[in-house]
Amino acid sequence: MPGTRLTACPLRGQVDPRLLRFSAGATAGVLAVALLIVDVARPLSLGLLASQVAVFAFTAFVSFQWSLWAQVYARVVWPRIAAPTRLEDARPPRLAQLFGFVLTALALVLFAAGVDVAGYSLTALALGMTALDASTGWCLGCKAYPLVRRLRSA
């Protein structure tokens, strides 16, 4: 598309499932590095974890389409691939991002408080969930969305 300048992922209420897997893969990478280096480079590791907490928070509370990983996807990947064959509702992945935010924010607080075992556990849980989503497309938060929605309406 010569001459076309893409300033943001052009999806709003719906999202490309490939973006979800890209975002999960990038997140899994950040969390894996943070876990691997926490003992040797604690400030860097906690900085990485804090940056991922911020990404989770922005995505959960503001917009999936304007998140860091969506912007990378829109600028680097999107122009090089075909249009998606289907779109998904953006609300379930945003709930998954909220789960990720809660887990990683608690992990960051626990690491800062010196409770490393709990910090490792919560970060590893978030890593496992994002790695599962990235590798298989199975999103735990997305699967929980209908249940949460039903509970809210009751």
N, C-alpha and C positions, 0 to 999 in steps of 0.2 A: 504494500500500500504506500507507494511513494507520495510524499507530500502530506500524508495524514499524520498528525501529531496526536498520540494517545496520551492524555493527561491522567487518566484513572481507569481502573477496571470498569467497563461500561455496564456493569450489572448492579442492581440496587436490591430489590426484595428477593431476588433469586441469585444463585451463585453457581458457577461452573464447578462441577465435582472435581475436576482436575486441579483447580485452585485449592480446594480443601486438602487434597493429598499433597500438593506442593507445600502448602503452609504447614501441614503436619510433619512433613519430612524436614523442613527447615527448622521447625521448633524442636524436633527430636535431636537434630544435630547440635543445636545450641545447648539443650539440656544434657546431652551426652558429654560434650566438652566440659561443661560446668561441673558435672559429677567427677569426671576423670582428673581434673586439675585442682579440685578443692583442697587437697592436702598439700600440694606443692606451690600453688599460686592462689591462695585464698582470696585476696582482694580482687583479682581478675575473675575468678570463678563466681564470686558473689556479685560482681558487676554484670557478668553475663546473665546470671539468674535474675537479677533485678531488671535488666533490660527485657528479658522474656516475660517477667511479671507485668511490666508496662505494656508490652505488646498484647498479652492476654487481656489486660484491663481495657485497653483501647478498643480491641476487637469486640469484647463482650458488652461494653457499655456505650460505645460510640458507633462504630461501623466496621463490618468485616471488609467492605470494599476499599476503605481508606487505610487499612492496617499496613504495617511495614511489609509483610510477606505478600499481600495482595498487590502492593505497588511494585515490588520486584517482579512479580508474576506478570503484571500488566505491561511493564516496560521491556522485560527480557523474553519471557516465554510466549505470552499471548500473540505478539505479532508474527511469530514463527510457526504457529500451529493453526490447524483448521478450527472453524467455529465449533462450539460444543454441540453435540447431538441432543443433549437434554440439559436442563437446569434443575437445581434443587432449591427448596425453600431455605433462606438464609437463617431463619430463627433457630432450628436445631443446632447448627454448627456454632451459633453464638452462645447457646447454652453450654455447649462443650467447652468453649473458650472461657466461660464463667467458671466451670469446674477446674480448668487448668489454672485460672487466676487464683482461685482459692487454695489449691494445692501448692502452687509455687510461692505464693505470698506467705503462707504458713511456713513453708520450708525455709524461705529467706529469713523470716523472723527467728526460727529455731536455730539456723546456722549462726545468726548474729548473736543469739543468746548462749551459744556454745553447746547446744543440744544437738550435736552432729548426727547421732544415730537417727533421730526423728527427721532431721533435715534430709539426710540421705534417703530415707524411706519414702518421704513424700515426693521428693524430686524423682526418684526411681519410678514411683507409681505414675507420675505425670509423663515421664519418658516412655514408659511401657504403653500407656494409652495413646500417645502421639505416634509411637513407632507402629503400633497395631493399625492405626488409622492410615498412616503413610503407606504401609506395606500391603494392606488388604482392602482399605476403603471402609472398614467397619469402625464406626465412631460410637463410642460408648455414650457420650453426651447426647448424640443425635438419637440414639435408641431410647434414652431416658426422657427425651422431650415430650412424647405423647403422655407418659405417666405424669410428669410434672404439670403439664397443661391440664390434665384431668383433675389433679389434686387442687390446682388453683381455682378451677371453676366450681369445685364442690363446696 
